[in-house]
């Protein structure tokens, strides 16, 4: 998604500041991935970026804040913002249409939501619930053995945890978010298959930790394991490339 600064300004003329900020986030991200803004390089000032993209400084500031939250750039007091890592170009290939910011915000929201769901699941599961969580985990294991993507099994695992809460609001929220969750899972699991096999195993170990904590009826451990998994999934989206 390559857009000129004038195209960004024109296309965003009727948009909210949040939408314009997401578009600028995407464009800066693309420039970092392409190497136009290299690792350790200082980014242009907020004023220069605002001029470049035809946006206000608050809109640019919000885009930079999101990039900082995602670990792509870092701020140095009195010096400005610097590129911290250069994500793999595969992220752009797997996430067309400016959806990267949406995926990251979805991970951000899931961190708290699914953490609390895992805690409740650990307290409230019944035999049928635990059977389904175990079956989803086994399906993930089989996908690894078959060198398959496993996105459907991944989705099944997280849905089973939500159902084990016996709280319809968690299930409803999970269902309503499913298209966004599925998209992020597909991107992440595709990225994992481009990495060494150990990377896929690490992801599965995170699922195992969630399962074990739920089995043990340990809500705090279940919440921690789920939040650790979601945070790592978000981080794995932007793993750097070798310079």
C-alpha positions in Angstrom: 0.0 0.0 0.0 2.2 2.8 -1.3 0.6 6.2 -1.1 2.1 9.6 -1.7 1.8 12.2 1.0 -0.7 14.2 -1.1 -2.8 11.0 -1.6 -2.9 10.4 2.1 -4.0 14.0 2.8 -6.7 13.9 0.1 -8.0 10.5 1.1 -8.2 11.4 4.7 -9.9 14.7 4.3 -13.2 13.4 5.6 -11.9 10.9 8.1 -11.6 11.0 11.8 -8.3 11.8 13.4 -8.0 8.1 14.5 -8.4 6.9 10.9 -5.9 9.4 9.6 -3.5 8.4 12.4 -3.8 4.7 11.4 -3.0 5.6 7.8 0.1 7.5 8.8 1.1 4.7 11.1 0.9 2.3 8.2 2.9 4.6 5.9 5.7 5.1 8.4 5.7 1.4 9.1 6.1 0.7 5.3 9.0 3.2 5.2 10.7 1.4 8.1 10.2 -2.1 6.5 11.5 -0.9 3.2 14.7 0.5 4.8 13.9 4.1 3.9 14.0 4.8 7.6 16.8 2.4 8.7 17.3 0.8 12.1 18.8 3.2 14.6 18.1 6.2 12.3 16.3 9.2 13.7 12.9 9.8 12.3 11.9 13.2 10.9 10.4 15.5 13.5 6.7 15.6 14.1 6.5 18.9 12.2 8.3 17.4 9.2 6.2 14.3 9.2 3.0 16.4 9.5 4.1 18.4 6.5 5.1 15.3 4.6 1.7 13.5 5.2 -0.5 16.6 5.1 -1.7 16.0 8.7 -1.8 17.8 12.0 0.9 17.2 14.6 -1.5 15.5 17.1 -2.4 13.0 14.4 1.2 12.3 13.7 2.0 12.1 17.4 -0.7 9.4 17.9 0.7 7.4 15.0 4.2 7.6 16.6 2.8 6.6 20.0 1.3 3.5 18.5 4.6 2.6 16.8 6.3 3.0 20.1 3.7 0.8 21.8 4.4 -1.9 19.2 8.1 -1.7 19.8 9.0 -0.5 16.3 10.4 2.9 17.3 11.7 4.3 20.6 11.8 7.9 21.9 14.9 9.5 23.3 14.3 12.5 25.5 15.3 15.7 23.9 16.4 13.9 20.8 13.3 12.5 19.0 12.1 9.1 17.8 14.4 6.4 16.4 13.8 3.2 14.6 14.2 0.3 17.0 13.6 -2.6 14.7 12.8 -3.4 11.1 9.9 -5.9 10.8 10.0 -8.5 8.1 8.6 -7.5 4.8 6.4 -10.7 5.0 4.2 -8.8 7.5 3.2 -6.4 4.7 2.7 -9.2 2.2 0.4 -11.0 4.6 -1.4 -7.9 5.7 -2.5 -6.0 2.6 -4.7 -3.0 2.7 -3.4 -1.1 5.7 -4.7 -3.5 8.3 -1.5 -3.8 10.5 -2.7 -1.1 12.9 -6.1 -2.9 13.2 -4.4 -6.2 14.0 -2.2 -4.7 16.7 -5.1 -2.9 18.3 -7.0 -6.2 18.3 -4.1 -7.9 20.2 -4.1 -5.0 22.6 -7.8 -5.5 23.4 -7.5 -9.3 23.5 -4.8 -9.1 26.1 -7.1 -8.1 28.9 -10.3 -9.7 27.7 -8.8 -13.2 27.1 -6.7 -13.0 30.2 -9.8 -12.6 32.4 -11.6 -15.3 30.4 -8.8 -17.8 31.1 -9.0 -17.0 34.8 -12.8 -17.6 34.9 -12.4 -20.7 32.8 -10.0 -22.1 35.4 -12.5 -21.5 38.1 -15.7 -22.7 36.3 -14.8 -25.4 33.7 -16.9 -28.5 33.6 -15.8 -31.8 32.2 -17.2 -31.1 28.7 -15.4 -27.7 28.6 -12.0 -29.2 29.6 -12.5 -32.0 27.0 -13.0 -29.4 24.3 -10.0 -27.3 25.3 -7.9 -30.5 25.3 -9.3 -31.5 21.9 -8.4 -28.1 20.4 -4.9 -28.4 21.9 -4.5 -31.9 20.3 -5.7 -30.5 17.0 -2.9 -27.8 17.2 -0.4 -30.6 18.0 -1.5 -32.5 14.9 -1.3 -29.4 12.7 2.4 -29.0 13.8 3.1 -32.6 13.0 1.5 -32.2 9.6 3.3 -28.9 9.0 -0.1 -27.2 8.6 -1.1 -23.7 9.4 -3.4 -24.7 12.3 -5.4 -21.4 12.3 -8.7 -23.1 12.7 -7.4 -25.2 15.7 -6.0 -22.0 17.2 -9.3 -20.3 16.9 -11.0 -23.4 18.4 -8.7 -23.3 21.4 -9.4 -19.7 22.3 -13.2 -20.1 21.7 -13.2 -23.1 24.0 -11.6 -21.1 26.7 -14.2 -18.4 26.3 -17.1 -21.0 26.5 -15.5 -22.5 29.7 -16.2 -19.2 31.5 -20.0 -20.0 31.4 -20.4 -16.3 30.9 -22.3 -15.5 27.7 -20.8 -12.1 27.4 -17.3 -13.5 26.9 -18.6 -15.9 24.2 -20.5 -13.1 22.5 -17.5 -10.8 22.5 -15.3 -13.6 21.2 -17.8 -14.3 18.4 -18.2 -10.7 17.4 -14.4 -10.2 17.2 -13.8 -13.5 15.4 -13.1 -12.1 11.9 -10.4 -9.8 13.4 -9.0 -12.5 15.7 -8.9 -15.0 12.8 -7.1 -12.5 10.6 -4.4 -11.9 13.2 -4.0 -15.6 13.8 -3.6 -16.3 10.1 -0.9 -13.6 9.8 1.0 -14.8 12.8 0.8 -18.5 12.0 1.9 -17.8 8.4 4.9 -15.8 9.8 5.7 -18.7 12.2 5.9 -21.1 9.3 8.6 -18.9 7.7 10.7 -19.3 10.9 12.6 -22.3 12.3 10.4 -25.1 13.6 11.4 -24.2 17.1 9.3 -21.0 16.7 6.1 -23.0 16.1 6.9 -25.2 19.1 7.3 -22.1 21.3 3.9 -20.9 20.4 2.4 -24.3 21.2 4.2 -24.3 24.6 2.3 -21.1 25.4 -1.0 -22.9 24.6 0.2 -25.8 26.8 0.8 -23.4 29.7 -2.7 -22.0 29.4 -4.2 -25.5 29.3 -2.2 -26.7 32.3 -3.2 -23.7 34.4 -6.9 -24.2 33.5 -6.6 -27.9 34.3 -5.1 -27.0 37.7 -7.9 -24.6 38.4 -5.4 -21.9 38.9 -7.0 -18.6 37.8 -4.0 -16.4 38.3 -1.7 -18.7 36.4 -4.3 -19.1 33.6 -4.6 -15.3 33.3 -0.9 -14.8 33.3 -0.3 -17.6 30.7 -3.0 -16.2 28.4 -1.8 -12.6 28.6 1.8 -13.8 28.1 0.6 -15.6 24.9 -1.3 -12.7 23.5 1.6 -10.2 24.3 4.0 -12.6 22.6 1.7 -12.9 19.6 1.6 -9.2 19.2 5.4 -8.9 19.5 6.0 -11.8 17.0 4.2 -9.7 14.4 7.1 -7.3 14.4 10.1 -9.5 14.9 13.0 -7.7 13.2 15.0 -8.9 10.2 18.7 -9.4 10.2 20.5 -6.2 9.2 
